[in-house]
């Protein structure tokens, strides 16, 4: 049996979404990329050469818990002075009765891109940053709107984040953050509309849970956590050739700072290189380890689906610990057409079970990537597990936008 996402329809809507985006600058890789981002800076803005710019801002999402989620507000920034950067947004989800908000204030020091500190205040629907790296907001929202399927799970967070960021040259970035927020589960809204498959049920959005080692139970509460990260990135060019390395650590303690108790450490390493004028190789690996008596379900490591084990269904495997590796060999057949052969391999496990080669999952696959004028590239992959008999072949669509 073959699972196939409708590439033609997704590509058509992606073209329309791209033509509606009025962003006035590129979004950094670590920042959030909404379904549609409208800042309208080129159309309506109030700028002073001696001060800065005040402009309207908006962004739009589409998912199974909020329906159509529309944010509108203002943004202030200055490229002349080291003024605070301000973004204030109010959001309205069509499938829910309550409203959201986001307020971010960031103060740069010693230069626009050197050191900065700030605070974010919010009441919003959220998802794991791991999900954001596996699939873009544009892709996820298109699949929701068109085909009634997603590659993310959601929860609500109401609180604040304090942060400080430091850039060292053009390649090294450091960050420290402290979050304090109340978390609560969100339910799937079956009334959310889709273009196709309207008779099918949306997948349930799983409730937040803790205590996988000591009896899993649903849980909602307060999370106070510290997060540290360091990243090195020397990738260049449209194909982003080069090294990327990142280490992340987060810790939450039950008691005075919240109701969750866990630690999580993740290391990522990737290398993209040219072998010949028509051949390339991309290698990627991740290793993560977690601990804690009240480890939250939304901080588990997941494998399966786009960005991880492409030969398995979305989030087929979950656990506190993870190892994952992927290799892709690409051949340029024509200037706008590439063939890609790939292998994904990984495993997740809990402290009670430990790493087990018998549970290690591997898939192999082949894909094609071709140019979509005005949008970027479209990629179609077909992957099949090597470690499961009578397994299905999973066919998936990716939209690869220019950097």
N, C-alpha and C positions, 0 to 999 in steps of 0.2 A: 504494500500500500504506500502511496506517495502523498505527502502533505505539501501542497503548493500554494504559495501566496501570489495573488494576482499582480504580476509585475507591471503590466500595462496601466492598470488603474492607478496604482500607487505612483507611478511615474507621472501620470497626467496631473494628479492633485499636487504632487511635489512641485511641479512647474508653476502651478497657480500660487502655491504658498510662497515660493521663492520670489515671485514677482510682487507679492504684497509686502515683503519685508523692507523697511526703510532704515535699517541700522546704519549709523554713521561711522562706526568703527568695528573692527573684527573682535569677536569674543575670544578671550584667552582659553586655551584647552581646559584649564581647571575650572572655568566658570560655567554657570548654568546656561543652557541653550534652549530657550522655549520653543514651542511649536511654531508660533509666529511672534516675532519681536518687532514692535512698532515704536520707534522713538521720534520719528518724523522730524529729525533735526534739520534735514535739508529743506523741509517744507515750512515749518513753524518753529522758530526759536528766537530767544531774546539774548543777544550777545553783546558784550562790551569788550573792546580791545584792551581796556585797562583793568577789567574785573574778571568776568567769566561768562558762562552760558547757562541760561535757564530754559528748559525745553520740556514739552510733554513726553510722557513715556507710557507704554502699554505693552502687555504681552498676553498671549492666548494659549491655553492648553485644552486638551480633550482627552478624558479618561473615564473609566467605568465607575468611579466613586463621585466625581464632581460633575460629570457631563461637560458642558462647555464652561470653562473657567476663564473669565476675562478680568485682567488687572488693568487699572488706569491710574496715572499719577503724574509726578513731576520728577525731573532730574536736574541737579546743578553740578557743574564742574568747571574748573579753570585750568587752562594750559599755561597761563602766565604767572599766576601766584600759587603758593602752596595753601590754597583754601581747602576747607573740608569738602569732600565729595558727598553729595546727598542724593538718595533715591527714596521716594515715598510713594507707595502703591496701595490701592484698595482693590480687593478682588471679590467677585461675585460668582459662585458656582451655580449653574442652572439647575442641577439635580439635588441641591441641598438648600436648606432654609437659612443657614448662617453665612456671614461674610468673613473674608480673610483680610489680612493686611501684612505688608512688609515695609520696614523702615530701616535703612542702612546709612550710617554716617562713618566716613573714613577720612582720616587726617594724614596726608603725606608729609614726610620730613626729609630734608636734605636732597630733594629732587622728586619729580613726579613718579619715578619708577624705582626708587631706592628703598626706603623704609616707610612703613605706614602702620597705623593702628586704628582700630575702630570698634563699632558695636552694631549689631543687627538685632532688631526686635520684630517678632513675627507671630502670627497665628495663621497656619496654612496647612495644606496637605503636603506630605513629603514622601520621599522614597529613598532607598539606599543609594549612596554615591557609587557603589559598585554597579548598580543598574544603569546609572548615567554613563558609565564608561563602556558598558557592553552594548548599549543601543542609544542612539541620539533621541532627543525629544521629538524631532521631526518624524523620524521613523516610527517611534512608538505611537504617536498621535495619529499618524496616517493609518496604521494598521487598526487602531481602535475605531476611527471614523469610517473606514472603508469595510473592514472585514471582521469587526467585533472581536478582536483578540489583541492581547497586550503582552509585553515582556517585563512588566513591573508590578510590584505590590505596594500598597499605600498605607499610610497612617497619618494621624494629625499631630502636629506639635505646636505648642503655645509657650513661648518663652523668649530667651535672648541668647546671643553669642557675643563674647568679647574676643578680639583677635589682634594679632600683630604679625606683620609680614615683612620679610627682608629679601631683597634681590642682591646677589653677589655677581656682578658682571651681567652678561646676557644669558648665562646658562644655569645658574644655581639659584634656587628659590627655597626659602625657609619660612615656616609658618607655625605659630602656636595659637590654639583656640581653647576657649572654655565655654561649654554649652550648659545652660540651665533651662529645662523645658519640661512641661507636662505633656505626656504622650498618651494617645488614646486610639482605639481601633476605628476603622472606617468600614462601612459595609458597601458592597456592590449595589449599585442602583440599576436594577434590570430595566427601568424605564429609559435609560440612556439610549439614544437612537444611533443606528449605523446604516450605511448605504446598502450593504449586502448582509446576508445571513441574519435578517431581523427576527426570524423564528427561533434562532439559537439563543441559549442562555449565556450571558456573560460568565466568565470564570469567577468563582467566589474570591473575594479579597480576604486572605487569612487574618484572623485576629492576632494581636500581639500576644506573645507567650514567653514564659521563662521556665527555668528549672528542668531542662532536658535530662540532666543527670540524676535528678532527685524527684521525678514525677512532674511532667510538663503540665502547666496550667495557664489559663488565660490571665493576662495581667495588664493593668494600666496604672501608670504612676509617673513619678518625677525622675528625670535623668539629669544628673550633674556629671559631666565628663570633661576630661582634658584630652586634647588631641595635638600631637606634634607631627610634623612632616618635613622632609627634605627631598628635593628633586633636582636631578641633573638632566639637562636636555640640550643636545647639540645637533638635533635633527634639522635639516635644511632642505629647501627645494620643494616642488609640488608633491614628490613622492616621500617626503619626510625621511630621507636617508640619514642614518647616524645612530647614536646611542641615546637611550632614555633609561634612567634609573631613578627609583623612588623608594623611600622608606616611610612608613606611617605607623604611629603608635597611638592608641587611645585607651583610656582607663576611666572607669566609673566605680565608685565605692558606695555600697549601701550604708545608709546612716544620714549624716548631716548634709551630704551633697545629693541625696537622691535615694531611689528605691531599687536601682539596678546595681549589680555587683559583677563586674567583668573586666578583663583585659584583652586587648587584641593588637597584634603586631603583623604587618604585611610588608613584604618586599617584592617589588616588580622590576624586571629588567627586560629590555628589548633592544634588538639590533636589526636595522634594515640596511641592506647593502646591494650594490650592483655587481653582478658576476661578469656579465658581458654587456654589449650594447643592447641586447634584447632579452637578457635574463636577470632576474633578481631573486634575492633570498631574504625572508623576514623571519626572525626568531623571537619568541616571547616566552617568558616564564614568570610564575608567581608562586610565592610561598607564604603561608599565613598560619599563625598559631593563636589560639584563644584559650582563656581560662576564666573561672569564676562560678560561684554557686548559683547566681541568678543571671545567667547569660541570656540576653534578649534575643528573640527569634529574628528580629530585623537586622541583627548584626552577625548572623550566621554567614558562613561562606556557602555559596551555592554554585553548582555546576549543572550545565544542561541549557541548551538554547543558544541564541546569538551571542557571540563574543566569548563563549567558553567551549563546551563540548557540543559542536554543531550537529552531531549525529544523534543527539538525544533531545527529548522534549524539555521545555522550559522548566528549570529548577527541579530536575529529576533527583538531585542529591543535595543534602544539606548537612552541615556539621561545624564544629568549632575550629577544626584544623583543615588545611587545604594545601595541595600541591598541584600545579597545573603548568603545562608546557604546550607550545604550538609552534609549528614550522610551516612556512608557505614558500613554495617555489613557483615563480611566475615567468611566463614566456610571452613576449610581445609578438603577436602574429601580424598585426597591422598597427599603424600609429594610434588608432583609437580602440584597439581590441587586444585584450590580454587573456590568456588561459592560466589558471592557478591550480596547482596541486597542493593539498594540505593534509596535515596530520595534527590532531588534537589528542592530548592525553592528560588525565588527572584523576584525583581522588579527594574526597572529603571524609572526615571521620571525627569521632568524639573521643574525649580522653579515656573513656571507659573501654573503647574498642581498640584504638591504636591503628597505626598504618598496616595495611594488609594488601600485598600484591594481588591476591585473588580478587580483591574488590576494585582494583585499578581499572579505569575505563579508558578506551581508546577508540577513536573513529578516524576514518580516512575520507577524503572527498576531493571533488573537482569543481572548479567554478570558472565563470567567465565574467570579465569586467569590460564594459564598453562606455563610451562617452555619451552623455546626455546633454546636448547643447542647452545652455542657459541655466543648468542646475549643477552639474558635476558629473559623476560617474554612477552608473547603475551596475550592481554586482549580483549575480545569481549563483548560489552554491548548492551542491547536492552532496550530502554526507551520510555515511552509513557506519554503524558500529562494527568493530572487528572482534569485540569481546562478547557479543550476544548472538545467539542463533535465531534465525527467522525474524531478524530485526527489520523495521521499516527504514526506508530511505527518506531523509528529511531534506526538503528543498526549501531554501530561504532566500529572501530578497534583501539586499542592502542598498542604501543610498549613500554614496561616498561624496561628500561635498568638498570643494577646494579649501585648502587651509588659508 
